[in-house]
Amino acid sequence: MQYILMLYVQESGWTALTPEQQQQGMAAYEAYIQALDSAGVFRGTNRLQASAIATTVRINDGAPEVLDGPYADTKEQLGGYFIIEVPDLDAAISWAARCPTASHGVVEVRPLRARPE
């Protein structure tokens, strides 16, 4: 089954790090990706741009309403994701716990729905 690991972080945290700390952080994520790949469970990943440049769209009285900014104003923002394929939720949770984000943010684990054929 495929799961998405959604990474929630404080966006300002990255810029507060020294260049050396940023380099260590990137190395931790590269090692995590390598571990996922070596285990054969890695299906994809990407980082998101800052939530400040997000656009939110909803339908209000039958017409699109476009707002600048993210849907929710929260302390932590969705910063990226990993898609993995593992046998069950316990395995997905185990990989989420190994993600570097878990030590300074939140990793939300959610199963992906299978596409109808």
C-alpha positions as a Python dict, from the first residue, in 0.01 Angstrom:
ca = {
    (1, 'M'): (0, 0, 0),
    (2, 'Q'): (119, 350, -72),
    (3, 'Y'): (138, 614, 199),
    (4, 'I'): (217, 983, 191),
    (5, 'L'): (437, 1121, 466),
    (6, 'M'): (350, 1490, 490),
    (7, 'L'): (619, 1702, 654),
    (8, 'Y'): (504, 1995, 867),
    (9, 'V'): (769, 2239, 985),
    (10, 'Q'): (812, 2598, 1095),
    (11, 'E'): (926, 2761, 774),
    (12, 'S'): (1131, 3023, 956),
    (13, 'G'): (1333, 2748, 1122),
    (14, 'W'): (1545, 2679, 813),
    (15, 'T'): (1662, 3036, 769),
    (16, 'A'): (1748, 3055, 1138),
    (17, 'L'): (2004, 2776, 1093),
    (18, 'T'): (2369, 2841, 1023),
    (19, 'P'): (2501, 2729, 682),
    (20, 'E'): (2672, 2436, 857),
    (21, 'Q'): (2345, 2334, 1025),
    (22, 'Q'): (2163, 2359, 691),
    (23, 'Q'): (2427, 2138, 531),
    (24, 'Q'): (2386, 1883, 812),
    (25, 'G'): (2009, 1894, 765),
    (26, 'M'): (2036, 1832, 391),
    (27, 'A'): (2276, 1544, 456),
    (28, 'A'): (2022, 1390, 695),
    (29, 'Y'): (1748, 1406, 430),
    (30, 'E'): (1980, 1263, 163),
    (31, 'A'): (2063, 972, 396),
    (32, 'Y'): (1691, 918, 463),
    (33, 'I'): (1614, 912, 89),
    (34, 'Q'): (1900, 665, 37),
    (35, 'A'): (1760, 441, 313),
    (36, 'L'): (1412, 451, 160),
    (37, 'D'): (1556, 374, -184),
    (38, 'S'): (1777, 92, -57),
    (39, 'A'): (1476, -65, 115),
    (40, 'G'): (1281, -49, -212),
    (41, 'V'): (995, 156, -64),
    (42, 'F'): (1074, 499, -211),
    (43, 'R'): (820, 623, -467),
    (44, 'G'): (872, 1001, -470),
    (45, 'T'): (939, 1321, -281),
    (46, 'N'): (937, 1694, -326),
    (47, 'R'): (976, 2012, -126),
    (48, 'L'): (717, 2285, -144),
    (49, 'Q'): (784, 2654, -185),
    (50, 'A'): (693, 2886, 105),
    (51, 'S'): (332, 2888, 218),
    (52, 'A'): (330, 3268, 189),
    (53, 'I'): (313, 3234, -188),
    (54, 'A'): (33, 2976, -181),
    (55, 'T'): (-303, 3048, -339),
    (56, 'T'): (-623, 2905, -195),
    (57, 'V'): (-928, 2843, -412),
    (58, 'R'): (-1278, 2761, -291),
    (59, 'I'): (-1626, 2794, -435),
    (60, 'N'): (-1841, 3056, -262),
    (61, 'D'): (-2200, 3097, -382),
    (62, 'G'): (-2115, 2907, -700),
    (63, 'A'): (-1819, 3126, -795),
    (64, 'P'): (-1447, 3067, -740),
    (65, 'E'): (-1299, 3266, -456),
    (66, 'V'): (-922, 3303, -480),
    (67, 'L'): (-725, 3400, -170),
    (68, 'D'): (-356, 3467, -127),
    (69, 'G'): (-185, 3246, 127),
    (70, 'P'): (-233, 2899, 270),
    (71, 'Y'): (-563, 2741, 367),
    (72, 'A'): (-481, 2733, 737),
    (73, 'D'): (-286, 2986, 941),
    (74, 'T'): (-88, 2755, 1168),
    (75, 'K'): (240, 2742, 1354),
    (76, 'E'): (371, 2466, 1125),
    (77, 'Q'): (330, 2453, 748),
    (78, 'L'): (333, 2168, 498),
    (79, 'G'): (686, 2182, 364),
    (80, 'G'): (715, 1866, 158),
    (81, 'Y'): (627, 1502, 131),
    (82, 'F'): (749, 1151, 64),
    (83, 'I'): (547, 879, -104),
    (84, 'I'): (638, 530, 7),
    (85, 'E'): (503, 183, -62),
    (86, 'V'): (505, -50, 235),
    (87, 'P'): (295, -347, 352),
    (88, 'D'): (101, -172, 628),
    (89, 'L'): (52, 129, 855),
    (90, 'D'): (303, 2, 1110),
    (91, 'A'): (576, 3, 846),
    (92, 'A'): (474, 352, 732),
    (93, 'I'): (488, 478, 1091),
    (94, 'S'): (832, 323, 1132),
    (95, 'W'): (959, 513, 826),
    (96, 'A'): (790, 835, 944),
    (97, 'A'): (971, 807, 1277),
    (98, 'R'): (1304, 784, 1091),
    (99, 'C'): (1234, 1098, 886),
    (100, 'P'): (1451, 1394, 995),
    (101, 'T'): (1137, 1612, 1016),
    (102, 'A'): (1007, 1405, 1309),
    (103, 'S'): (1283, 1553, 1528),
    (104, 'H'): (1182, 1918, 1471),
    (105, 'G'): (834, 1911, 1319),
    (106, 'V'): (551, 1671, 1251),
    (107, 'V'): (519, 1387, 1000),
    (108, 'E'): (159, 1304, 913),
    (109, 'V'): (109, 955, 771),
    (110, 'R'): (-187, 898, 543),
    (111, 'P'): (-268, 608, 308),
    (112, 'L'): (-325, 694, -56),
    (113, 'R'): (-643, 572, -218),
    (114, 'A'): (-605, 329, -502),
    (115, 'R'): (-725, 467, -835),
    (116, 'P'): (-1037, 297, -962),
    (117, 'E'): (-969, 89, -1269),
}
